[in-house]
Structures are given as structure tokens and as C-alpha cells.
Amino acid sequence: MLENYVPIFLMIAAGFGFGLVMMKVNEWLGPKSPNAEKLSTYESGMEPVRSARERFSVKYYMVAMLFIIFDIEVVFLYPWAVSFKELGMAGFITMTVFITILLVGFYYIWRKGALEWD
Amino acid sequence: MDLFTIIFYAFALLALGAGSVVVFSKNIVHAAFALLFAFFAVAGLYVLLMADFLAITQLLIYVGGILVLVIFGVMLTNTVISVDVKTGTVQSMPAVLLSAALAGMLVGMFWSTDWKVTTQQTLPEATGNELGTMLLTSYVLPFEIASVVLLVALVGAAMIARREKKA
């Protein structure tokens, strides 16, 4: 059973390793001739003004909240999809009720204008 | 010590270490970032418990969703403007009492529970199929109630957005 997770572990290790190696290789091999313009935050760009630590709009919270809600919905879909054939029509109807309840909420926030950015 | 035990202790150490950073860090952003590793380590422990679906759910919802919400929550707070993203200790007496009560409850449960030991051979290969069947037959009511709870969260989030419009 645990052997099944070896590829996942290798994937994580390879991902971390690749990222680290690429950054380090760049640091070792890349030519360095810094000047004031190159060292600015955005080369050939606008100098940033004011602090980046501003209070964010609550709209972002809304987006995150919606993401989590529909994320959870998708997670619930997964075990149903796996045993779809055994469950048959009864499972389909149960899932339809589940999704319909969430669709009511989706319709509500749509009409409420919560999906509009402004 | 076999490989299983080593992996278990590695994940347990990561969970405890990251958890203590979350609790003891004075900087909220650092605490939120440490929470990522704590959630990830718990997902690893789920894998060791052969709860593969739970592990995926942990990664998808907690690492991918709840953590984003927590960090957005930090960014939304007023204190960020004054750069001072720090936490202080307030209400220490009630906190001590509550924590002691919770710890006592957990330890009591730990001692009183009859821990069943099983061999790895008797465990199912994957839990997704069985979970799906149980969720849509025996536990259909909690399943549908879950969607109502999600609906409540949806409406609550819409309320927040509406209040923003008025202001």
C-alpha cells in the first residue's frame, strides 16, 4: 500500500530539487555586472510608491470563500464518481439534490452581484 | 525501526514543529506560513493511516483553500497598514483554563480509548469507492446537510460583499 506513494514522494523530491538546483545554477553560472538601474525593483519599469502592506479589499475574501465552497463540492463529487456504477440512479438523484442546493446559492450570489468585481 | 516508523516520526515532528511556530510566532504572516507545513504534515499522517481520500481532501481544502482564506484574513486586517503584524497575549487566564480543559479532555480520551491494532494486510487498498457508497446510501442525510452548510457559507460571503458596496 505505502509503496504506491513512492512515485508521489519522488515527484515532491524532484520538484523541490529542480527548483533549488535551477536557482543555485543560475547563481553560480550567471554573469554578474550590477548597476543601480539593474538593482532597482523593476528594471526599466516604474519605481514602486508607497508600502505594499496595504489593507486589501474584502472582495478578495469573497473570491477565496467562493473558491473553498466549490472546492469542497468537487471533493464531494470525487467519491461519487468512483462508485458511480454501483450507486446507479439513486446516487445520481442524491447528488442532483446536493448540487441543486448549491446551485440555489450560486444563483443567489449571482443575482446579488457578488460575482461582479465592482 | 522500520521505514514506516521513520516516516511517521518525520511527519509527526514536522507537524509539531510547524504547529509550535504557529503558536509561538509573534508575526501573523510567519504563523500562517508555518500552518502550511503543519497541514501538509497532517496530510502525510493521513496517508500513513491508509486514509488516502482524507489526505487528498486535507491537501485540497486545507492547504489549497483554508490557508488562502487565513492569509487573506491577515491582509484584510487593519493592523497590516501600520506594518506591525504582531500578536500579543490577551486574556491569558481564560486561555489557560480553556487549553487545560481541552488538553485534559484529549489526554483522557487517549487513555480511555481501546486502540485497535491491525496489520496492514487487512486494510483496503483505496478508500474512495467505499466512502462514496456509504456517503450516498447510509449517510445520505449528513451528506445533504453538508450542502446546506455550504449554502449558508455562500450566503454569508455574499452578505460581506454587499456590505462593502454600501460603504
Interface residues (C-beta under 8 A of the other chain):
Chain A: M1 L2 Y5 S51 R53 E54 R55 F56 S57 V58 K59 Y60 Y61 M62 A64 M65 L66 F67 I68 I69 D71 I72 E73 V74 V75 F76 Y78 P79 W80 A81 V82 S83 F84 E86 L87 A90 G91 T94 M95 V97 F98 I99 I101 L102 V104 G105 F106 Y108 I109 K112 G113 A114
Chain B: F4 V47 L48 M50 F53 I56 T57 L60 I61 G64 G65 I66 V68 L69 F72 G73 M75 L76 T77 N78 V80 I81 V83 V85 Q120 L123 E125 G128 N129 E130 L131 G132 T133 L135 L136 T137 V140 F143 E144 A146 S147 V148 L150 L151 A153 L154 V155 A157 A158 I160 A161 R162 R163 E164 K165
